[in-house]
Amino acid sequence: MTGDKWFRPKRFGYGATPDNWKGWAFMVVWIAIVVALSVALLHAGAAAWLVVLAVIALTGAIIPLIKAKTDGDWRWRWH
């Protein structure tokens, strides 16, 4: 991966937030994928718990990418 960072550590709490247009574009595309997958699974007759499980699994799969594209470490921040 390149040295280009898309996210920055959150000011309060744990995790990261988009820092530039690439981070925001990634989040918009990710939300579109999650919504499309959820609608497709529900339309196909899948149970709601299966949709929730699929979203959790896919979200867990992208966390390493977001961590790699974050400028700094992930830790709890109080102030």
C-alpha positions as CSV (number, residue, x, y, z in Angstrom):
1,M,0.0,0.0,0.0
2,T,1.1,3.5,-0.5
3,G,1.9,6.0,2.2
4,D,-1.3,7.9,1.5
5,K,-3.6,8.0,4.6
6,W,-7.3,8.1,4.2
7,F,-8.3,8.2,7.9
8,R,-7.1,9.9,11.1
9,P,-7.6,8.7,14.7
10,K,-10.8,9.9,16.3
11,R,-10.4,12.8,18.8
12,F,-12.5,11.1,21.4
13,G,-13.2,7.4,21.7
14,Y,-11.7,4.5,19.8
15,G,-11.2,4.1,16.0
16,A,-10.7,6.4,13.0
17,T,-12.6,8.9,11.0
18,P,-12.3,9.9,7.3
19,D,-9.6,12.5,6.8
20,N,-9.7,13.3,3.1
21,W,-11.9,12.7,0.0
22,K,-10.5,9.1,-0.4
23,G,-11.6,8.2,3.1
24,W,-15.1,9.7,2.6
25,A,-15.4,8.0,-0.8
26,F,-14.5,4.7,0.8
27,M,-17.1,5.2,3.5
28,V,-19.8,6.1,0.9
29,V,-19.0,3.0,-1.2
30,W,-18.9,0.8,1.9
31,I,-22.3,2.0,3.0
32,A,-23.7,1.5,-0.5
33,I,-22.4,-2.1,-0.5
34,V,-23.8,-2.9,2.9
35,V,-27.3,-1.5,1.9
36,A,-27.3,-3.3,-1.4
37,L,-26.2,-6.6,0.2
38,S,-28.9,-6.2,2.9
39,V,-31.6,-5.4,0.4
40,A,-30.6,-8.3,-1.8
41,L,-30.4,-10.8,1.0
42,L,-33.8,-9.7,2.5
43,H,-35.4,-9.8,-1.0
44,A,-34.1,-13.3,-1.5
45,G,-35.8,-14.4,1.6
46,A,-32.9,-14.6,4.0
47,A,-33.5,-14.2,7.7
48,A,-32.8,-10.9,9.3
49,W,-30.2,-12.5,11.6
50,L,-28.3,-13.7,8.5
51,V,-28.2,-10.2,7.1
52,V,-26.8,-8.9,10.4
53,L,-24.2,-11.7,10.5
54,A,-23.1,-10.9,7.0
55,V,-22.8,-7.2,7.7
56,I,-20.8,-7.9,10.9
57,A,-18.5,-10.3,9.0
58,L,-17.8,-7.9,6.2
59,T,-17.2,-5.0,8.5
60,G,-14.7,-7.1,10.4
61,A,-13.0,-7.9,7.2
62,I,-12.4,-4.3,6.2
63,I,-11.1,-3.1,9.6
64,P,-7.5,-4.1,8.8
65,L,-7.6,-2.0,5.7
66,I,-8.9,1.0,7.6
67,K,-6.3,0.5,10.3
68,A,-3.6,0.4,7.6
69,K,-4.9,3.6,6.0
70,T,-5.0,5.5,9.3
71,D,-2.4,8.1,10.1
72,G,-1.7,7.1,13.7
73,D,-2.6,4.4,16.1
74,W,-6.0,3.2,17.3
75,R,-6.4,3.7,21.1
76,W,-9.0,5.1,23.4
77,R,-8.8,8.9,23.7
78,W,-10.4,10.9,26.5
79,H,-9.2,14.3,25.4
